Amino acid sequence: MKQVKVFLDESEIPKQWYNIQADLPTPMSPPLNPGTGKPLGSDDMAAIFPMSLIEQEVSTERWIDIPEEVLEKYLIWRPSPLYRAYNFEKLLDAPVKIYYKNEGVSPAGSHKPNTAVAQAYYNKMAGVKRISTETGAGQWGSALSMACQMFGIDCRVFMVRVSYDQKPYRRLMMQTWGAKCFPSPSNLTETGRKVLAENPDSPGSLGIAISEAIEDILGDENARYSLGSVLNHVLLHQTIIGQEAQKQMEKIGEYPDVVIGCAGGGSNFAGLCLPYVRDKIHGKDISIIAAEPASCPTITRAPFAYDFGDLSQKTPLLPMYTLGHDFVPAPIHAGGLRYHGMAPIISHLVKENIIEGRAYHQLETFDIGVKWARTEGFIPAPETHHAIAAVVEEARRAKEEGKEKVILFNWSGHGLVDLASYDAYLSGKLTDYELPEEEIDRAKETVGKYPKP
Amino acid sequence: MKPDSGIKKMEKYEDLEIRCPKLGGQVTFNYCLQERGDLPCPRVITCWETFFPVEPYLKEKLTTEEWGRCFNHPSKDKISTIFEIVEAAKKRKKI
């Protein structure tokens, strides 16, 4: 019988997180305090984060011990299994071996608890009694709710109203784990009340939810804020995924030619890939691919370009792009690395050409996600589709080149709470819209009225 | 926003759905149009331009002043945004 899963014994769970900052070929620029323009210091951050997490945020130590209490909680679902996707391989009919780390086995159904548990622990150790956070669709909010419950901390989640109304199951998960989940904008904060006064039906936004969560904790010595992506310490906590994968691959005598993760805020991609980035920096021949949506690119393409050309904002606004199906956006400062939501570490690695971004269209990814579910059984989260799409592309290339490849990717979460998205796809609501020629002409004419950059 | 967009044909787009990278879930184009209250999400053109000519649509919808507030300023990374919010909240709360 073929081996489908590779397990680690609980005693083999990695005991340290890996900090990529120790191995970066060039150091990262520190984030700046928007008020002073100087690098953010621990005083700036101390108002919202406990000191131990701030220390991790700026640490350049290569290895950081995982506290025993965190390991105990990790063991509820970790080490997560490494799977070989034999059935999907058969469907692709390409000379590839496909392995994936199943992070959907966590209680919250995704990789998010890897940092939620660690953050809850460090807050508890700092004497914090309450944590507030924001959440979009609820993946982060539910993970933090569970983690706070594990360490006896009160948790408040400001969930963007449009998702609060659309995603009752994640909200119910949060409530089941004892958190208070509020639709944002809410009446709990001045920010929320102001928005509601202007528009009682406001669907909210992530920006409003962040503002509410921060306002909720500021001034309360016993309360702190928590973030589930972007920050260095968040990515650090996720590296347990890749370290486990390295041990599991070693057990079966394999090493990947290609490592793939989907890139939203960067945390699940970083979790699997950063330990392999270390290998690459030290000479391993390995491709590391960050997969993202083509319609909302963050690393494969520049953002919309009414933007300054450099971070000091001294250069003039850069030219905007033109319109139409033949439109090719001009690349702007290293591929649009200034997206609000992308982790600076990931942006830095793209800029250094250590990792490669790839973009996939949403219909293509849903089609592939459904094929995955029909062969491997597990229903992937929609963001995971992008990683699977990159796997398919790599398999196709291997077939064309007649090369054997070992592919490893992060199956970052299940889609059982995202079935509304599947419904949108299966019922045809996500169909790509083919624009009639006359509308393209009309559009071009409209744009033509505006001054050219 | 201007009361009459002048592109009636394009109003049908407002119910189209897309997966929002900020929220991690499906939203309609109509949501993107009001993501910042009276202004669209700054990413609206990047996200939707592969589906339809969103740029001229917005130019019909928005006043020049709104267009400027929405698009003619540098984008900020999330960490900067968070610390701006912290500073503003501190001032408001007189901390």
Interface residues (C-beta under 8 A of the other chain):
Chain A: P31 L32 N33 P34 G35 L40 D44 A47 I48 G136 A137 Q139 V160 V162 S163 Q166 K167 E190 T191 V195 E198 N199 S202 P203 S205 L206 G207 I210 S211 I214 E215 L218 G219 L227 V230 L231 G264 G265 E292 P293 A294 S295 C296 P297 T298 R301 P303 F304 Y306 D307 F308 Q313 L317 L323 G324 F327 R338 Y339 H340 G341 M342 P344 H361 Q362 P382 E383 D418 A420 S421 A424 K429 L430 D432 Y433 L435 E439 I440 R442 A443 K444 T446 V447 Y450
Chain B: I7 K9 M10 Y13 L16 E17 I18 R19 C20 P21 K22 L23 G24 G25 Q26 V27 Y31 Q34 E35 R36 G37 C41 P42 R43 I45 T46 C47 W48 E49 T50 F51 F52 P53 E55 P56 Y57 K59 E60 F71 N72 H73 P74 S75 K76 D77 K78 I79 S80 T81 I82 F83 E84 I85 V86 E87 A89 K90 R92 K93 I95
